[in-house]
Amino acid sequence: MTIKTTLSFTDRHHRFLSEKVGEGVFATQSAAVASAIEQMMQDDQEREIALSALAEEIHARMQTVRSEYVDDDQAFSAARAAVEVSRRK
């Protein structure tokens, strides 16, 4: 179902939409706006999934016995080594 609505844009946004339609990236300005909204919806869904996974990981780690904790040096040693290698290039 399509619903007709009225939107207002800044000159900059209108110019950008018009250019993208002119370049053939989108068939119409409405299609460009719909695409942007779809991207926002996907971003929102992915953010929710990531936050949920992060919350689950935090809860799981809260169940870790203190004797099984990993110290900072051990946890980040691989990342620090990768950074050092990239700095040498």
N, CA and C atoms as an extended XYZ file, in Angstrom:
267
Properties=species:S:1:pos:R:3:atomname:S:1:resname:S:1:resid:I:1 pbc="F F F"
N         0.836       -1.168        0.000 N   MET     1
C         0.000        0.000        0.000 CA  MET     1
C         0.889        1.243        0.000 C   MET     1
N         0.552        2.191       -0.795 N   THR     2
C         1.294        3.443       -0.867 CA  THR     2
C         0.460        4.553       -0.243 C   THR     2
N         1.106        5.349        0.601 N   ILE     3
C         0.436        6.480        1.238 CA  ILE     3
C         1.102        7.749        0.760 C   ILE     3
N         0.314        8.676        0.305 N   LYS     4
C         0.838        9.945       -0.173 CA  LYS     4
C         1.018       10.886        1.018 C   LYS     4
N         2.169       11.530        1.062 N   THR     5
C         2.465       12.461        2.151 CA  THR     5
C         3.261       13.638        1.608 C   THR     5
N         3.392       14.653        2.403 N   THR     6
C         4.163       15.824        2.014 CA  THR     6
C         5.382       15.925        2.915 C   THR     6
N         6.549       16.087        2.310 N   LEU     7
C         7.792       16.237        3.058 CA  LEU     7
C         8.461       17.541        2.661 C   LEU     7
N         9.186       18.112        3.588 N   SER     8
C         9.949       19.328        3.307 CA  SER     8
C        11.429       19.028        3.448 C   SER     8
N        12.229       19.569        2.534 N   PHE     9
C        13.664       19.341        2.545 CA  PHE     9
C        14.402       20.669        2.496 C   PHE     9
N        15.616       20.652        3.003 N   THR    10
C        16.476       21.814        2.828 CA  THR    10
C        16.879       21.863        1.351 C   THR    10
N        17.370       22.997        0.924 N   ASP    11
C        17.851       23.116       -0.462 CA  ASP    11
C        18.923       22.066       -0.748 C   ASP    11
N        19.804       21.874        0.206 N   ARG    12
C        20.899       20.905        0.051 CA  ARG    12
C        20.353       19.502       -0.170 C   ARG    12
N        19.399       19.093        0.652 N   HIS    13
C        18.822       17.754        0.518 CA  HIS    13
C        18.049       17.600       -0.789 C   HIS    13
N        17.315       18.626       -1.158 N   HIS    14
C        16.538       18.578       -2.406 CA  HIS    14
C        17.472       18.468       -3.610 C   HIS    14
N        18.555       19.235       -3.579 N   ARG    15
C        19.539       19.196       -4.662 CA  ARG    15
C        20.152       17.793       -4.770 C   ARG    15
N        20.502       17.211       -3.626 N   PHE    16
C        21.088       15.874       -3.607 CA  PHE    16
C        20.111       14.846       -4.183 C   PHE    16
N        18.864       14.896       -3.740 N   LEU    17
C        17.854       13.972       -4.271 CA  LEU    17
C        17.704       14.136       -5.782 C   LEU    17
N        17.621       15.371       -6.219 N   SER    18
C        17.459       15.638       -7.652 CA  SER    18
C        18.645       15.113       -8.449 C   SER    18
N        19.845       15.288       -7.908 N   GLU    19
C        21.046       14.782       -8.588 CA  GLU    19
C        21.012       13.265       -8.693 C   GLU    19
N        20.630       12.590       -7.610 N   LYS    20
C        20.594       11.127       -7.633 CA  LYS    20
C        19.546       10.617       -8.620 C   LYS    20
N        18.426       11.282       -8.710 N   VAL    21
C        17.410       10.901       -9.691 CA  VAL    21
C        17.953       11.171      -11.094 C   VAL    21
N        18.590       12.319      -11.285 N   GLY    22
C        19.165       12.675      -12.583 CA  GLY    22
C        20.247       11.701      -13.028 C   GLY    22
N        21.017       11.177      -12.074 N   GLU    23
C        22.071       10.206      -12.385 CA  GLU    23
C        21.499        8.810      -12.624 C   GLU    23
N        20.233        8.638      -12.354 N   GLY    24
C        19.614        7.331      -12.544 CA  GLY    24
C        19.788        6.375      -11.377 C   GLY    24
N        20.304        6.880      -10.265 N   VAL    25
C        20.474        6.043       -9.081 CA  VAL    25
C        19.107        5.619       -8.540 C   VAL    25
N        18.156        6.548       -8.590 N   PHE    26
C        16.782        6.288       -8.161 CA  PHE    26
C        15.842        6.756       -9.259 C   PHE    26
N        14.712        6.084       -9.369 N   ALA    27
C        13.731        6.446      -10.397 CA  ALA    27
C        13.048        7.764      -10.062 C   ALA    27
N        12.796        7.977       -8.770 N   THR    28
C        12.109        9.200       -8.329 CA  THR    28
C        12.682        9.638       -6.984 C   THR    28
N        12.350       10.845       -6.579 N   GLN    29
C        12.758       11.308       -5.257 CA  GLN    29
C        12.086       10.475       -4.174 C   GLN    29
N        10.863       10.072       -4.415 N   SER    30
C        10.156        9.208       -3.457 CA  SER    30
C        10.893        7.888       -3.268 C   SER    30
N        11.402        7.329       -4.359 N   ALA    31
C        12.150        6.077       -4.272 CA  ALA    31
C        13.422        6.274       -3.455 C   ALA    31
N        14.074        7.418       -3.607 N   ALA    32
C        15.291        7.708       -2.847 CA  ALA    32
C        14.981        7.819       -1.359 C   ALA    32
N        13.909        8.509       -1.031 N   VAL    33
C        13.512        8.661        0.372 CA  VAL    33
C        13.131        7.296        0.945 C   VAL    33
N        12.382        6.497        0.185 N   ALA    34
C        12.000        5.166        0.651 CA  ALA    34
C        13.237        4.309        0.901 C   ALA    34
N        14.230        4.412        0.033 N   SER    35
C        15.463        3.662        0.201 CA  SER    35
C        16.189        4.089        1.483 C   SER    35
N        16.223        5.378        1.733 N   ALA    36
C        16.870        5.886        2.945 CA  ALA    36
C        16.145        5.390        4.193 C   ALA    36
N        14.828        5.369        4.145 N   ILE    37
C        14.051        4.886        5.287 CA  ILE    37
C        14.279        3.391        5.491 C   ILE    37
N        14.316        2.629        4.404 N   GLU    38
C        14.602        1.194        4.509 CA  GLU    38
C        15.959        0.972        5.164 C   GLU    38
N        16.958        1.781        4.773 N   GLN    39
C        18.296        1.661        5.365 CA  GLN    39
C        18.250        1.977        6.852 C   GLN    39
N        17.504        3.006        7.227 N   MET    40
C        17.364        3.358        8.643 CA  MET    40
C        16.704        2.219        9.416 C   MET    40
N        15.698        1.595        8.823 N   MET    41
C        15.011        0.480        9.469 CA  MET    41
C        15.957       -0.705        9.653 C   MET    41
N        16.768       -0.986        8.626 N   GLN    42
C        17.742       -2.070        8.717 CA  GLN    42
C        18.793       -1.756        9.772 C   GLN    42
N        19.284       -0.522        9.781 N   ASP    43
C        20.271       -0.112       10.782 CA  ASP    43
C        19.703       -0.281       12.190 C   ASP    43
N        18.447        0.107       12.363 N   ASP    44
C        17.801        0.007       13.661 CA  ASP    44
C        17.679       -1.456       14.091 C   ASP    44
N        17.285       -2.310       13.171 N   GLN    45
C        17.155       -3.732       13.480 CA  GLN    45
C        18.518       -4.332       13.841 C   GLN    45
N        19.553       -3.995       13.078 N   GLU    46
C        20.894       -4.508       13.357 CA  GLU    46
C        21.410       -3.997       14.701 C   GLU    46
N        21.104       -2.743       15.028 N   ARG    47
C        21.515       -2.169       16.307 CA  ARG    47
C        20.848       -2.932       17.451 C   ARG    47
N        19.556       -3.234       17.304 N   GLU    48
C        18.837       -3.985       18.332 CA  GLU    48
C        19.426       -5.379       18.511 C   GLU    48
N        19.755       -6.033       17.413 N   ILE    49
C        20.361       -7.367       17.478 CA  ILE    49
C        21.708       -7.299       18.188 C   ILE    49
N        22.522       -6.301       17.824 N   ALA    50
C        23.840       -6.146       18.439 CA  ALA    50
C        23.722       -5.854       19.933 C   ALA    50
N        22.792       -4.981       20.303 N   LEU    51
C        22.614       -4.655       21.721 CA  LEU    51
C        22.124       -5.865       22.507 C   LEU    51
N        21.249       -6.645       21.906 N   SER    52
C        20.748       -7.846       22.563 CA  SER    52
C        21.879       -8.849       22.772 C   SER    52
N        22.701       -9.034       21.734 N   ALA    53
C        23.835       -9.949       21.844 CA  ALA    53
C        24.823       -9.465       22.903 C   ALA    53
N        25.038       -8.162       22.947 N   LEU    54
C        25.941       -7.593       23.938 CA  LEU    54
C        25.395       -7.816       25.351 C   LEU    54
N        24.093       -7.598       25.530 N   ALA    55
C        23.475       -7.819       26.837 CA  ALA    55
C        23.601       -9.279       27.260 C   ALA    55
N        23.376      -10.197       26.313 N   GLU    56
C        23.521      -11.623       26.617 CA  GLU    56
C        24.952      -11.949       27.025 C   GLU    56
N        25.914      -11.365       26.317 N   GLU    57
C        27.331      -11.616       26.638 CA  GLU    57
C        27.672      -11.068       28.020 C   GLU    57
N        27.167       -9.895       28.341 N   ILE    58
C        27.420       -9.309       29.665 CA  ILE    58
C        26.845      -10.203       30.750 C   ILE    58
N        25.612      -10.658       30.547 N   HIS    59
C        24.985      -11.547       31.530 CA  HIS    59
C        25.783      -12.845       31.685 C   HIS    59
N        26.249      -13.396       30.572 N   ALA    60
C        27.043      -14.622       30.626 CA  ALA    60
C        28.353      -14.382       31.367 C   ALA    60
N        28.980      -13.264       31.105 N   ARG    61
C        30.264      -12.979       31.765 CA  ARG    61
C        30.087      -12.688       33.247 C   ARG    61
N        28.913      -12.185       33.608 N   MET    62
C        28.650      -11.934       35.030 CA  MET    62
C        28.604      -13.251       35.815 C   MET    62
N        28.378      -14.345       35.112 N   GLN    63
C        28.337      -15.665       35.749 CA  GLN    63
C        29.732      -16.282       35.874 C   GLN    63
N        30.730      -15.626       35.294 N   THR    64
C        32.100      -16.140       35.327 CA  THR    64
C        32.676      -16.007       36.735 C   THR    64
N        33.278      -17.071       37.183 N   VAL    65
C        33.929      -17.069       38.487 CA  VAL    65
C        35.169      -16.175       38.402 C   VAL    65
N        35.409      -15.386       39.440 N   ARG    66
C        36.519      -14.426       39.431 CA  ARG    66
C        37.861      -15.092       39.118 C   ARG    66
N        38.051      -16.302       39.532 N   SER    67
C        39.331      -16.988       39.266 CA  SER    67
C        39.534      -17.263       37.777 C   SER    67
N        38.474      -17.196       36.983 N   GLU    68
C        38.581      -17.426       35.543 CA  GLU    68
C        38.702      -16.129       34.745 C   GLU    68
N        38.749      -15.000       35.428 N   TYR    69
C        38.890      -13.715       34.733 CA  TYR    69
C        40.200      -13.691       33.956 C   TYR    69
N        40.204      -12.976       32.857 N   VAL    70
C        41.393      -12.789       32.046 CA  VAL    70
C        41.875      -11.362       32.280 C   VAL    70
N        43.174      -11.191       32.538 N   ASP    71
C        43.665       -9.836       32.786 CA  ASP    71
C        43.750       -9.032       31.486 C   ASP    71
N        43.834       -7.710       31.605 N   ASP    72
C        43.834       -6.807       30.450 CA  ASP    72
C        44.926       -7.141       29.442 C   ASP    72
N        46.126       -7.392       29.938 N   ASP    73
C        47.245       -7.672       29.027 CA  ASP    73
C        46.965       -8.902       28.170 C   ASP    73
N        46.438       -9.933       28.779 N   GLN    74
C        46.128      -11.155       28.036 CA  GLN    74
C        44.964      -10.926       27.078 C   GLN    74
N        43.949      -10.210       27.515 N   ALA    75
C        42.751       -9.998       26.701 CA  ALA    75
C        43.035       -9.167       25.453 C   ALA    75
N        43.927       -8.184       25.579 N   PHE    76
C        44.153       -7.263       24.469 CA  PHE    76
C        45.506       -7.430       23.792 C   PHE    76
N        46.246       -8.472       24.133 N   SER    77
C        47.588       -8.631       23.574 CA  SER    77
C        47.563       -8.795       22.051 C   SER    77
N        46.618       -9.552       21.523 N   ALA    78
C        46.542       -9.742       20.067 CA  ALA    78
C        46.217       -8.427       19.364 C   ALA    78
N        45.313       -7.655       19.929 N   ALA    79
C        44.949       -6.369       19.326 CA  ALA    79
C        46.135       -5.413       19.363 C   ALA    79
N        46.833       -5.372       20.485 N   ARG    80
C        48.001       -4.491       20.592 CA  ARG    80
C        49.081       -4.897       19.592 C   ARG    80
N        49.278       -6.189       19.417 N   ALA    81
C        50.282       -6.673       18.455 CA  ALA    81
C        49.890       -6.282       17.037 C   ALA    81
N        48.626       -6.397       16.701 N   ALA    82
C        48.155       -6.015       15.359 CA  ALA    82
C        48.354       -4.532       15.113 C   ALA    82
N        48.096       -3.711       16.129 N   VAL    83
C        48.295       -2.269       15.996 CA  VAL    83
C        49.772       -1.965       15.774 C   VAL    83
N        50.645       -2.618       16.512 N   GLU    84
C        52.081       -2.413       16.343 CA  GLU    84
C        52.537       -2.783       14.939 C   GLU    84
N        52.063       -3.894       14.435 N   VAL    85
C        52.432       -4.323       13.084 CA  VAL    85
C        51.974       -3.295       12.062 C   VAL    85
N        50.769       -2.789       12.214 N   SER    86
C        50.242       -1.806       11.244 CA  SER    86
C        50.998       -0.482       11.337 C   SER    86
N        51.492       -0.143       12.495 N   ARG    87
C        52.248        1.112       12.658 CA  ARG    87
C        53.619        1.030       11.988 C   ARG    87
N        54.165       -0.155       11.891 N   ARG    88
C        55.497       -0.352       11.305 CA  ARG    88
C        55.463       -0.287        9.771 C   ARG    88
N        54.287       -0.409        9.201 N   LYS    89
C        54.177       -0.432        7.729 CA  LYS    89
C        54.329        0.937        7.154 C   LYS    89
